[in-house]
Amino acid sequence: MKEEYLLAALRMGAGADPVPEGVSAAARAVFGLRVPGGVPAGPVDVPVPPGTRSSEAGTAQPGVRRFCADGLVIDIETAVTGGRMEVAGQVSPVPGPDARIEVRTPHIAKVRVPSGSGHFAVAGLPPGWISVVCHRPGHPPVFTRWIHVRP
């Protein structure tokens, strides 16, 4: 069995078996989702406020995720209502008056200007994969990893 996979890999590497078009199309689509020059924000635990019961250790609410990078904290809360995804969040410290927040899915992106307290919200997205990007003038964009939101 291993020999079959090895021979198939060698044929593909030698150009004898072309890469299926579906695989090539998927690779091109994923490449288009990158954030050139961006800074990836890593996930961190959201502290549980004292006296709060939680079903997940280290998480204040199951739908809340926190990401940090380049001096920014991006909190994201997701919910699926009526088959559509709602995303609400906050960027802190407040990124400034000319900042914008981009909430992306593999197929669409919605841009919001954060409020004076750094809050943003987007509704009507299809459930599935999302990533949030904070664009600030004079700074590289900061983006979260892709997270999957299930209905």
Secondary structure, DSSP 8 states (H G I E B T S, - for coil): -HHHHHHHHHHHHTTSS---HHHHHHHHHHHTT--TT-EEEEEE-----TT---SSTT-SSTTEEEEEETTEEEEEEEEEETTEEEEEEEEES---TT-EEEEE-SS-EEEE---TTSEEEEEEE-SEEEEEEEE-TTS--EEE--EEE--
